[in-house]
Amino acid sequence: MCGIVGYIGQRRAYDILIQGLHRLEYRGYDSSGVAIINEEGSLNIYKSKGKVEALEHYAENKDLSGNIGIAHTRWATHGEPNDINAHPHCSESGRIAMVHNGTIENYSVLKEALSNKGYTFVSQTDTEVAVQLIEYIMQTNNCSAFEAVKEATKRIVGAYAIAVVDRQNPNTIIAARQSSPLVIGVGEDEYFIASDATPIIEYTNKVVYLNDGEIAVINRGEELKVYDCKSADESKIEITELQMSIEELEKGGYPHFMLKEIFEQPRTLADCISGRISADGKQVTLSGIIEHKDIFLNTNRIIIVACGTSWHAALIGKHLIEDFCRIPVVVEYASEFRYSNPVITKGDVLIALSQSGETADTLAALEKAKSAGAFVFGICNVIGSSIPRATDSGCYIHVGPEIGVASTKAFTGQVTVLAMMSLLIGQMKGTISDSKLQEIASDIRRVPTLIKEIFKLNDQIQELAKIFTYAHNFLYLGRGYNYPSALEGALKLKEISYIHAEGYPAAEMKHGTIALIDNDMPSVVIAIKDNVYEKTVSNIQQVKARGGKVVAIVTEGDTIVSQMADYVLEVPQISECLTPLLTAIPLQLLAYYIAVNKGRNVDQPRNLAKSVTVE
């Protein structure tokens, strides 16, 4: 959830750390800070509440020299966002500084024990407890920072990614992880540390992903060493080459990453589809499925676990798999699944769906299913992330880095992969005809072009947003494949505009929600031509009869809804199961423009961060 960055080499560390914090600010922006050891051996720590630019302003005219340092941008868990609770945190003697992403569950027990030994604490954070523990171990055992960190990891309960510097050893950074991501960039006589690869790519494309329970010793001018925290055995290092470009991390002339990422979807979905559907639409290829054909042919049930936007994509995946594969599908919130007592058998397949591949609840859910004997399949965006490395097989969505907190292109990428997956399994099982498969597969190939057509609505949606900018509540309605689209549209509006919005199956409106409808409560209704079109028309009539304003998303050429809705947005005709890929676009744009009109920070909405790596 927070962002960590570190550097050791010959360059001025501050410049790299600040740039890295900007790259990672989508992970947290409550406060930020840097710790740098200068050539005289002084440990200089600068911290500030607010965004990284506030830290830059605070650090002006300070001593920023030194070529080893660690930095952090925070999403608050323990303690309110302020200068004191900002990272890095320092040990009582001032010798050690540490940055931390995660949650230390037993911090109160550790804090009490350390307090009884005379340690005092200035912050409300669990991180300060950890750094004091490390110093206590160093003093008690007369050992190095490496030995102390290794011992501390045995006493800490919870999730963490940490980086530690010791001013008495200014040539070393110690890093460790457990259930929270950490990657090390390998350059020429220099190393970089970060929560993900975005701060590293402009310096090197060679990275090492730390595994759970590993600790790295990063010494200036020496080879990287990684050890198992428990056994102390040296781990084999695997260097991965990043497939990412700097251009993907820049706004490219757009005012916000979110708008850029919305408009990237024709290209990103083309990348997602590339090499996976034959030109004639007769063959779908997903190696992660094909290599485990027997498992998917013989499974009696599929469980999909996800959170947030990914959960909405999972609901669409349930429709797709049940329609074309005739396999029962259960969709679970990962946060609920991990603490429930689910019935899992060795014949089950669990699909873990996550953009970042680091979602803590989803990781815990897949581990639970794996320990019960289920086959675990991951669908993620970030290559080398924790979920793909923990699963038995999987598939990347290949939509490129998503920086905006509100997910857009990852949602359509996930739905696209789930659609291709359902076609392939259906073909292997013989539950979908060749003609139907070819029809839908060919339509998937058309999606990027059709989305470009929808972008012609941009100006219309921008004007429409002005009308509803100051609404206090919204209702989003859909049915069948587009009920999850309604949920996703409502979530997008809530996330970035802070307007209360609810998504419902259109027919369920009558069972309570209709009581809220009046002239001040607009309803966004997805009323495309599908097998329940007439039913949705009836739901619109019920809203209009009570004075509600209706914004309808309809199929091109619709003449019925267009006569009763107050505002109409048309999307092209496509196979019914793929309509969420098209209806998502106007919903994303509507939320975006309303938020912009309200002056919201679209890319960094309050209280949210991109990757939820803590509970």
C-alpha positions as CSV (number, residue, x, y, z in Angstrom):
1,M,0.0,0.0,0.0
2,C,2.9,2.4,0.8
3,G,5.8,2.9,-1.5
4,I,9.5,2.1,-0.7
5,V,12.5,3.2,-2.7
6,G,16.2,2.9,-2.0
7,Y,19.5,3.5,-3.7
8,I,23.2,2.7,-3.2
9,G,25.8,3.6,-5.8
10,Q,27.8,6.6,-7.0
11,R,25.0,9.0,-7.9
12,R,23.4,11.5,-5.6
13,A,20.8,9.4,-3.8
14,Y,18.3,12.2,-3.1
15,D,17.6,12.7,-6.8
16,I,16.8,9.1,-7.4
17,L,14.8,8.8,-4.2
18,I,12.6,11.8,-5.0
19,Q,12.0,10.6,-8.6
20,G,11.2,7.2,-7.3
21,L,8.7,8.6,-4.7
22,H,6.9,10.4,-7.5
23,R,6.7,7.1,-9.5
24,L,5.3,5.3,-6.4
25,E,3.0,8.1,-5.2
26,Y,0.0,6.2,-6.5
27,R,0.7,3.6,-3.7
28,G,0.2,6.2,-1.0
29,Y,0.3,10.0,-0.6
30,D,-0.5,10.8,3.0
31,S,3.2,11.7,3.8
32,S,6.7,11.0,2.6
33,G,10.3,11.1,3.7
34,V,13.9,10.3,2.9
35,A,16.9,9.1,4.9
36,I,20.4,9.7,3.4
37,I,23.8,9.0,4.8
38,N,26.3,11.7,3.7
39,E,30.0,11.3,3.2
40,E,30.7,12.4,6.7
41,G,28.5,9.5,8.0
42,S,25.7,11.7,9.2
43,L,22.2,10.3,8.8
44,N,19.9,13.0,7.6
45,I,16.2,12.4,7.7
46,Y,13.6,14.7,6.1
47,K,9.9,14.0,6.4
48,S,6.7,15.9,5.5
49,K,2.9,15.4,5.7
50,G,1.2,15.5,2.3
51,K,2.4,14.6,-1.2
52,V,6.0,14.3,-2.4
53,E,6.1,17.8,-3.6
54,A,5.6,19.0,0.0
55,L,8.7,16.9,0.9
56,E,10.7,18.5,-1.9
57,H,9.8,22.0,-0.7
58,Y,10.7,21.1,2.9
59,A,14.1,19.6,1.8
60,E,15.1,22.8,-0.1
61,N,18.4,24.2,1.3
62,K,19.0,21.1,3.4
63,D,22.0,18.8,3.2
64,L,21.0,16.4,0.5
65,S,24.5,15.0,-0.2
66,G,25.2,11.2,-0.1
67,N,24.9,8.3,-2.4
68,I,23.1,5.9,-0.1
69,G,19.5,6.3,1.1
70,I,16.0,5.0,1.6
71,A,12.6,6.8,1.1
72,H,8.9,6.2,1.6
73,T,5.5,7.5,0.5
74,R,2.8,6.5,3.0
75,W,-0.7,5.3,3.1
76,A,-1.6,5.5,6.7
77,T,-2.4,2.4,8.7
78,H,-1.1,2.9,12.3
79,G,-1.2,6.6,13.2
80,E,-2.7,9.6,11.5
81,P,-0.9,11.2,8.6
82,N,1.5,13.8,10.0
83,D,5.2,14.6,10.0
84,I,6.0,12.5,13.0
85,N,4.3,9.3,11.7
86,A,5.9,9.7,8.3
87,H,8.7,7.3,7.4
88,P,11.6,6.8,7.6
89,H,11.6,6.0,11.3
90,C,14.8,6.2,13.3
91,S,16.0,4.2,16.3
92,E,16.4,5.9,19.6
93,S,20.1,6.4,19.3
94,G,19.8,7.8,15.8
95,R,21.9,5.1,14.3
96,I,19.4,3.1,12.2
97,A,16.7,4.3,9.9
98,M,14.0,2.1,8.3
99,V,11.1,2.3,5.9
100,H,8.3,-0.2,6.0
101,N,5.3,-1.3,3.9
102,G,2.8,-3.6,5.6
103,T,1.3,-4.2,9.0
104,I,3.0,-5.6,12.1
105,E,0.2,-7.4,13.9
106,N,2.1,-7.9,17.2
107,Y,3.5,-4.4,17.4
108,S,1.7,-3.6,20.7
109,V,3.2,-6.6,22.4
110,L,6.7,-5.7,21.1
111,K,6.2,-2.0,22.0
112,E,5.3,-2.9,25.6
113,A,8.3,-5.2,25.9
114,L,10.7,-2.5,24.6
115,S,9.1,0.2,26.8
116,N,9.8,-2.0,29.8
117,K,13.4,-2.0,28.8
118,G,13.5,1.8,28.7
119,Y,12.8,2.5,25.1
120,T,10.6,5.6,24.3
121,F,8.5,6.1,21.2
122,V,7.6,9.4,19.5
123,S,5.2,8.1,16.8
124,Q,2.0,6.1,16.7
125,T,3.4,3.6,14.1
126,D,4.2,0.0,14.2
127,T,7.3,0.8,12.1
128,E,9.0,2.7,14.9
129,V,8.5,-0.4,17.1
130,A,10.3,-2.5,14.5
131,V,13.3,-0.2,14.1
132,Q,13.6,0.0,17.9
133,L,13.5,-3.8,18.0
134,I,16.3,-4.0,15.5
135,E,18.5,-1.7,17.5
136,Y,17.7,-3.6,20.7
137,I,18.9,-6.8,19.1
138,M,22.0,-5.2,17.8
139,Q,22.9,-3.8,21.2
140,T,22.0,-7.0,23.1
141,N,23.8,-9.4,20.8
142,N,26.5,-7.1,19.6
143,C,25.7,-8.0,16.0
144,S,25.4,-6.4,12.6
145,A,22.3,-4.8,11.2
146,F,21.9,-7.8,8.9
147,E,21.9,-10.2,11.8
148,A,19.6,-8.0,13.8
149,V,17.1,-7.6,10.9
150,K,17.2,-11.4,10.4
151,E,16.4,-12.0,14.0
152,A,13.7,-9.3,14.1
153,T,11.9,-11.0,11.2
154,K,11.5,-14.1,13.4
155,R,9.8,-12.0,16.1
156,I,7.6,-9.9,13.9
157,V,4.1,-11.2,13.1
158,G,2.4,-9.7,10.0
159,A,3.2,-8.4,6.6
160,Y,6.2,-6.3,5.8
161,A,8.7,-5.0,3.2
162,I,11.5,-3.2,4.8
163,A,14.7,-1.4,4.0
164,V,17.2,-0.5,6.7
165,V,20.3,1.7,6.7
166,D,22.9,2.0,9.5
167,R,25.0,5.2,9.7
168,Q,27.9,3.2,11.1
169,N,27.9,1.0,8.0
170,P,27.3,3.5,5.1
171,N,28.0,1.0,2.4
172,T,25.0,-1.4,3.0
173,I,21.3,-1.5,2.7
174,I,19.4,-4.4,4.3
175,A,16.0,-5.3,2.7
176,A,13.5,-8.0,3.7
177,R,10.0,-9.0,2.8
178,Q,7.0,-11.1,3.9
179,S,3.7,-10.9,2.1
180,S,4.5,-7.4,0.8
181,P,6.3,-6.7,-2.5
182,L,9.9,-5.7,-2.8
183,V,12.1,-5.6,-5.9
184,I,15.9,-4.9,-6.3
185,G,17.2,-3.3,-9.5
186,V,20.7,-4.3,-10.5
187,G,22.8,-1.7,-12.3
188,E,26.4,-1.1,-13.0
189,D,28.0,-0.8,-9.6
190,E,24.7,0.4,-8.1
191,Y,21.5,-1.1,-6.8
192,F,17.9,0.2,-6.5
193,I,15.2,-0.9,-4.2
194,A,11.5,-0.3,-4.7
195,S,8.0,-1.6,-4.0
196,D,7.5,-2.2,-7.7
197,A,9.6,-1.7,-10.8
198,T,8.3,1.7,-11.8
199,P,11.1,3.7,-10.1
200,I,13.8,1.4,-11.5
201,I,13.1,1.1,-15.2
202,E,14.8,4.4,-16.2
203,Y,18.1,3.1,-14.7
204,T,18.1,-0.6,-15.4
205,N,15.9,-3.3,-16.8
206,K,17.4,-6.0,-14.6
207,V,15.6,-6.8,-11.4
208,V,15.5,-9.4,-8.6
209,Y,12.1,-10.1,-7.0
210,L,12.5,-11.0,-3.3
211,N,10.4,-13.9,-2.2
212,D,8.6,-14.2,1.1
213,G,10.9,-14.9,4.0
214,E,14.0,-13.6,2.2
215,I,16.5,-10.9,3.3
216,A,18.9,-9.1,1.0
217,V,22.3,-7.7,1.8
218,I,23.1,-4.9,-0.7
219,N,26.7,-3.9,-0.4
220,R,28.3,-1.1,-2.4
221,G,30.5,-2.5,-5.1
222,E,29.7,-6.2,-4.3
223,E,27.5,-8.8,-5.6
224,L,23.9,-8.9,-4.3
225,K,23.4,-11.6,-1.6
226,V,19.9,-13.0,-0.6
227,Y,19.3,-15.3,2.3
228,D,16.4,-17.3,3.8
229,C,15.5,-15.5,7.0
230,K,14.9,-18.7,9.0
231,S,17.5,-21.1,7.7
232,A,20.2,-18.4,6.9
233,D,20.9,-20.4,3.7
234,E,21.9,-18.3,0.7
235,S,19.1,-18.1,-1.9
236,K,19.6,-18.6,-5.6
237,I,19.2,-15.2,-7.3
238,E,17.1,-15.0,-10.5
239,I,17.5,-11.8,-12.5
240,T,14.5,-10.9,-14.6
241,E,14.4,-8.4,-17.5
242,L,11.7,-5.8,-17.2
243,Q,9.3,-5.4,-20.2
244,M,8.3,-1.8,-19.5
245,S,9.1,1.6,-21.0
246,I,9.4,5.1,-19.5
247,E,6.7,6.3,-21.8
248,E,4.2,4.0,-20.1
249,L,4.9,5.8,-16.8
250,E,4.3,9.3,-18.1
251,K,1.0,11.1,-18.8
252,G,1.8,11.6,-22.4
253,G,0.1,15.0,-22.7
254,Y,-3.0,14.0,-20.8
255,P,-4.1,16.0,-17.7
256,H,-4.4,12.8,-15.7
257,F,-3.2,9.2,-15.8
258,M,-6.8,8.0,-15.6
259,L,-7.8,9.7,-18.8
260,K,-4.7,8.5,-20.5
261,E,-5.4,4.9,-19.4
262,I,-9.0,5.2,-20.6
263,F,-7.9,6.2,-24.0
264,E,-5.1,3.6,-24.1
265,Q,-7.7,0.8,-24.0
266,P,-7.8,0.1,-27.8
267,R,-4.1,-0.5,-27.7
268,T,-3.9,-2.3,-24.4
269,L,-6.7,-4.7,-25.3
270,A,-5.0,-5.3,-28.7
271,D,-1.9,-6.2,-26.7
272,C,-4.0,-8.4,-24.4
273,I,-5.5,-10.3,-27.4
274,S,-2.3,-10.4,-29.5
275,G,-1.2,-14.0,-30.3
276,R,-4.2,-15.5,-28.4
277,I,-6.9,-15.5,-31.0
278,S,-6.2,-16.7,-34.5
279,A,-7.0,-14.4,-37.4
280,D,-10.0,-16.4,-38.4
281,G,-11.3,-16.5,-34.9
282,K,-11.4,-20.3,-34.8
283,Q,-8.7,-20.9,-32.2
284,V,-7.9,-19.4,-28.8
285,T,-4.5,-20.0,-27.3
286,L,-3.8,-19.5,-23.6
287,S,-0.8,-21.7,-22.6
288,G,-1.5,-21.6,-18.9
289,I,-4.9,-23.3,-19.6
290,I,-3.7,-25.7,-22.4
291,E,-0.7,-27.0,-20.3
292,H,-3.2,-28.0,-17.6
293,K,-6.0,-29.1,-19.9
294,D,-7.0,-32.2,-17.8
295,I,-7.5,-30.1,-14.7
296,F,-9.9,-27.7,-16.4
297,L,-11.7,-30.6,-18.2
298,N,-12.3,-32.5,-14.9
299,T,-12.9,-29.8,-12.4
300,N,-16.4,-29.7,-10.8
301,R,-16.2,-26.1,-9.7
302,I,-14.3,-22.9,-10.2
303,I,-13.9,-20.3,-7.4
304,I,-12.9,-16.8,-8.3
305,V,-11.5,-14.6,-5.5
306,A,-10.9,-10.9,-6.0
307,C,-11.4,-7.5,-4.5
308,G,-12.8,-4.2,-5.7
309,T,-12.9,-3.7,-9.5
310,S,-11.4,-7.2,-10.0
311,W,-14.4,-8.6,-8.1
312,H,-16.7,-7.0,-10.7
313,A,-14.7,-8.5,-13.5
314,A,-15.0,-11.8,-11.7
315,L,-18.8,-11.6,-11.7
316,I,-18.7,-11.2,-15.5
317,G,-16.2,-14.1,-15.6
318,K,-18.8,-16.3,-13.8
319,H,-21.4,-15.6,-16.5
320,L,-18.9,-16.4,-19.2
321,I,-17.6,-19.6,-17.7
322,E,-21.0,-20.9,-16.8
323,D,-22.5,-20.0,-20.2
324,F,-19.7,-21.5,-22.3
325,C,-18.1,-24.1,-20.1
326,R,-21.0,-25.3,-18.1
327,I,-18.9,-25.4,-14.9
328,P,-20.4,-24.0,-11.7
329,V,-18.6,-20.8,-10.6
330,V,-18.5,-19.2,-7.2
331,V,-17.3,-15.6,-6.9
332,E,-15.9,-14.6,-3.5
333,Y,-14.6,-11.4,-1.9
334,A,-11.0,-12.5,-1.1
335,S,-11.2,-10.6,2.2
336,E,-14.2,-12.8,3.2
337,F,-13.0,-16.0,1.8
338,R,-9.7,-16.0,3.7
339,Y,-11.5,-15.8,7.0
340,S,-14.3,-18.2,6.2
341,N,-14.4,-21.9,6.4
342,P,-15.0,-22.7,2.7
343,V,-15.5,-26.2,1.4
344,I,-12.6,-26.8,-0.9
345,T,-11.8,-30.0,-2.6
346,K,-8.8,-31.2,-4.6
347,G,-10.9,-31.1,-7.7
348,D,-11.6,-27.4,-7.4
349,V,-9.9,-24.7,-9.4
350,L,-9.4,-21.3,-7.7
351,I,-8.8,-18.2,-9.9
352,A,-7.0,-15.4,-8.2
353,L,-7.8,-12.1,-10.0
354,S,-5.7,-9.0,-9.2
355,Q,-4.3,-6.1,-11.2
356,S,-1.2,-5.6,-9.1
357,G,-0.7,-9.3,-8.2
358,E,0.1,-8.1,-4.7
359,T,-3.4,-7.7,-3.1
360,A,-2.9,-9.1,0.4
361,D,-6.4,-10.6,0.8
362,T,-6.2,-12.3,-2.6
363,L,-2.8,-13.7,-1.8
364,A,-4.1,-15.1,1.5
365,A,-7.1,-16.5,-0.1
366,L,-5.1,-18.4,-2.8
367,E,-2.8,-19.8,-0.2
368,K,-5.7,-21.1,1.8
369,A,-7.2,-22.8,-1.3
370,K,-3.7,-24.2,-2.3
371,S,-3.2,-25.7,1.2
372,A,-6.6,-27.4,0.8
373,G,-5.5,-29.0,-2.5
374,A,-7.1,-26.8,-5.0
375,F,-5.4,-25.9,-8.3
376,V,-4.7,-22.2,-8.3
377,F,-4.7,-20.1,-11.4
378,G,-3.7,-16.4,-11.4
379,I,-4.9,-13.6,-13.7
380,C,-2.7,-10.5,-13.1
381,N,-1.2,-7.5,-14.8
382,V,2.1,-7.0,-13.1
383,I,4.8,-9.4,-14.3
384,G,6.8,-11.0,-11.6
385,S,4.4,-10.0,-8.8
386,S,3.6,-12.2,-5.9
387,I,0.4,-13.8,-7.1
388,P,1.8,-15.2,-10.4
389,R,4.7,-16.6,-8.4
390,A,2.4,-18.3,-5.9
391,T,0.0,-19.9,-8.3
392,D,0.2,-23.2,-10.2
393,S,-0.4,-21.5,-13.5
394,G,-1.9,-18.3,-14.9
395,C,-2.2,-15.7,-17.5
396,Y,-1.1,-12.0,-17.7
397,I,-3.5,-9.4,-19.0
398,H,-0.7,-7.4,-20.6
399,V,-2.3,-3.9,-20.5
400,G,0.8,-2.2,-19.2
401,P,1.4,-0.2,-16.0
402,E,-1.8,1.3,-14.5
403,I,-1.0,4.3,-12.4
404,G,-4.4,5.9,-11.9
405,V,-5.9,4.6,-8.6
406,A,-9.3,4.0,-10.2
407,S,-8.8,0.9,-12.4
408,T,-9.9,1.3,-16.1
409,K,-7.8,-0.6,-18.6
410,A,-7.1,-3.4,-16.1
411,F,-10.8,-4.0,-15.7
412,T,-11.3,-4.4,-19.5
413,G,-8.1,-6.5,-19.7
414,Q,-9.4,-8.9,-17.0
415,V,-12.8,-9.3,-18.7
416,T,-11.1,-9.9,-22.0
417,V,-8.9,-12.7,-20.6
418,L,-11.8,-14.3,-18.8
419,A,-13.7,-14.2,-22.1
420,M,-10.9,-15.9,-24.0
421,M,-10.4,-18.4,-21.1
422,S,-14.1,-19.4,-21.2
423,L,-14.0,-19.9,-25.0
424,L,-10.9,-22.1,-24.8
425,I,-12.2,-24.2,-21.9
426,G,-15.6,-24.5,-23.7
427,Q,-13.9,-25.6,-26.8
428,M,-11.9,-28.2,-25.0
429,K,-15.0,-29.5,-23.2
430,G,-17.1,-29.4,-26.3
431,T,-19.7,-27.2,-24.6
432,I,-19.5,-24.4,-27.2
433,S,-20.1,-24.9,-30.9
434,D,-17.4,-24.0,-33.4
435,S,-19.6,-21.4,-35.0
436,K,-20.4,-19.7,-31.6
437,L,-16.7,-19.7,-30.6
438,Q,-15.7,-18.2,-33.9
439,E,-18.4,-15.5,-33.6
440,I,-17.4,-14.4,-30.2
441,A,-13.7,-14.7,-30.7
442,S,-14.0,-12.6,-33.8
443,D,-15.9,-10.0,-31.9
444,I,-13.2,-9.9,-29.2
445,R,-10.8,-9.0,-32.0
446,R,-13.1,-6.2,-33.0
447,V,-13.3,-4.7,-29.4
448,P,-10.3,-2.3,-29.8
449,T,-11.8,-0.8,-33.0
450,L,-15.3,-0.5,-31.4
451,I,-13.9,1.3,-28.3
452,K,-12.3,3.9,-30.7
453,E,-15.8,4.5,-32.0
454,I,-17.2,5.0,-28.5
455,F,-14.5,7.7,-27.9
456,K,-16.5,9.8,-30.3
457,L,-18.9,10.2,-27.4
458,N,-16.2,12.0,-25.4
459,D,-17.5,15.6,-25.9
460,Q,-21.1,14.5,-25.3
461,I,-20.2,12.8,-22.0
462,Q,-18.1,15.8,-21.0
463,E,-21.2,18.1,-21.4
464,L,-23.4,15.5,-19.7
465,A,-21.1,15.5,-16.7
466,K,-21.7,19.2,-16.2
467,I,-25.4,18.5,-15.7
468,F,-24.8,16.0,-12.9
469,T,-21.6,17.3,-11.2
470,Y,-23.5,18.4,-8.1
471,A,-25.8,15.4,-7.7
472,H,-25.4,13.9,-4.2
473,N,-26.5,10.3,-5.1
474,F,-26.5,8.1,-8.2
475,L,-28.2,4.8,-9.0
476,Y,-26.6,2.5,-11.6
477,L,-28.8,-0.3,-13.0
478,G,-27.9,-3.2,-15.2
479,R,-29.0,-6.8,-15.8
480,G,-27.3,-10.0,-16.9
481,Y,-23.7,-9.4,-18.1
482,N,-24.1,-5.7,-17.3
483,Y,-25.2,-5.9,-13.7
484,P,-21.5,-6.1,-12.8
485,S,-20.9,-3.2,-15.2
486,A,-23.4,-1.2,-13.1
487,L,-21.5,-2.0,-10.0
488,E,-18.2,-1.0,-11.6
489,G,-19.7,2.3,-12.9
490,A,-20.9,3.2,-9.4
491,L,-17.6,2.3,-7.9
492,K,-15.7,4.5,-10.4
493,L,-18.0,7.5,-9.5
494,K,-17.6,6.9,-5.8
495,E,-13.8,6.5,-5.9
496,I,-12.9,9.7,-7.7
497,S,-15.8,12.1,-7.3
498,Y,-16.8,11.2,-3.7
499,I,-20.5,11.1,-4.8
500,H,-22.5,8.3,-3.2
501,A,-23.5,5.8,-5.9
502,E,-25.0,2.3,-5.8
503,G,-25.1,-0.4,-8.4
504,Y,-28.1,-2.8,-8.5
505,P,-29.6,-5.4,-10.7
506,A,-32.3,-3.4,-12.5
507,A,-35.1,-5.7,-11.3
508,E,-34.0,-5.4,-7.6
509,M,-34.7,-1.7,-7.7
510,K,-38.3,-2.5,-6.9
511,H,-37.3,-4.3,-3.7
512,G,-36.4,-1.2,-1.8
513,T,-34.2,1.2,-3.7
514,I,-37.0,2.6,-5.7
515,A,-38.0,4.5,-2.5
516,L,-35.0,6.8,-3.0
517,I,-35.8,7.8,-6.6
518,D,-36.9,11.4,-7.2
519,N,-35.9,14.3,-9.4
520,D,-32.6,14.7,-7.5
521,M,-31.4,11.1,-7.9
522,P,-30.2,10.4,-11.4
523,S,-30.2,6.8,-12.6
524,V,-27.6,5.4,-15.1
525,V,-29.2,2.5,-16.8
526,I,-27.4,0.0,-19.1
527,A,-30.1,-0.9,-21.6
528,I,-28.3,-2.6,-24.4
529,K,-30.1,-5.0,-26.7
530,D,-29.8,-8.4,-24.9
531,N,-32.1,-11.2,-23.8
532,V,-33.6,-9.0,-21.0
533,Y,-33.9,-5.8,-23.0
534,E,-37.7,-5.5,-22.6
535,K,-37.4,-6.1,-18.9
536,T,-34.9,-3.3,-18.6
537,V,-37.2,-1.0,-20.6
538,S,-39.8,-1.7,-18.0
539,N,-37.4,-0.8,-15.2
540,I,-36.7,2.6,-16.9
541,Q,-40.4,3.3,-17.1
542,Q,-40.7,2.7,-13.4
543,V,-37.9,5.2,-12.7
544,K,-39.5,7.8,-15.0
545,A,-42.9,7.3,-13.4
546,R,-41.4,8.5,-10.1
547,G,-39.7,11.6,-11.5
548,G,-36.2,10.1,-11.9
549,K,-33.7,11.4,-14.4
550,V,-32.3,8.6,-16.7
551,V,-29.0,8.4,-18.4
552,A,-29.2,5.3,-20.7
553,I,-26.5,3.4,-22.4
554,V,-28.0,1.7,-25.4
555,T,-27.1,-0.2,-28.5
556,E,-26.7,1.9,-31.7
557,G,-30.0,2.4,-33.5
558,D,-32.1,2.0,-30.4
559,T,-35.5,3.7,-30.8
560,I,-37.4,2.7,-27.7
561,V,-35.2,3.7,-24.8
562,S,-34.1,6.8,-26.6
563,Q,-37.7,8.1,-26.5
564,M,-38.1,7.7,-22.7
565,A,-34.6,8.4,-21.3
566,D,-33.5,11.9,-20.6
567,Y,-30.0,11.3,-22.0
568,V,-28.7,8.5,-24.3
569,L,-25.2,7.2,-25.0
570,E,-25.0,4.7,-27.8
571,V,-22.4,1.9,-28.1
572,P,-21.9,-0.4,-31.1
573,Q,-23.5,-3.8,-31.5
574,I,-21.5,-6.8,-30.3
575,S,-22.0,-10.3,-28.9
576,E,-24.0,-9.9,-25.6
577,C,-21.3,-11.5,-23.5
578,L,-18.8,-8.8,-24.6
579,T,-21.0,-5.8,-24.0
580,P,-19.4,-5.0,-20.6
581,L,-16.2,-4.2,-22.6
582,L,-18.1,-1.4,-24.4
583,T,-20.4,-0.2,-21.7
584,A,-17.5,0.3,-19.3
585,I,-16.1,3.1,-21.5
586,P,-18.8,5.7,-21.2
587,L,-19.1,4.9,-17.5
588,Q,-15.4,5.5,-17.0
589,L,-15.6,8.8,-18.9
590,L,-18.7,10.0,-17.0
591,A,-17.0,9.4,-13.6
592,Y,-13.8,11.1,-14.8
593,Y,-15.5,14.3,-16.0
594,I,-17.7,14.6,-13.0
595,A,-14.7,14.3,-10.8
596,V,-12.7,16.8,-12.8
597,N,-15.7,19.3,-12.6
598,K,-15.7,18.9,-8.8
599,G,-12.0,19.6,-8.7
600,R,-11.0,16.2,-7.3
601,N,-7.5,14.7,-7.5
602,V,-8.6,12.1,-10.0
603,D,-5.4,10.0,-10.0
604,Q,-5.0,10.1,-6.2
605,P,-8.4,10.2,-4.6
606,R,-8.5,10.6,-0.8
607,N,-8.0,7.6,1.4
608,L,-7.2,5.3,-1.5
609,A,-4.1,3.8,-2.8
610,K,-3.6,1.7,-5.9
611,S,-2.3,-1.6,-4.5
612,V,-3.9,-2.9,-1.3
613,T,-1.0,-4.8,0.2
614,V,-2.3,-4.6,3.8
615,E,-5.5,-5.8,5.5
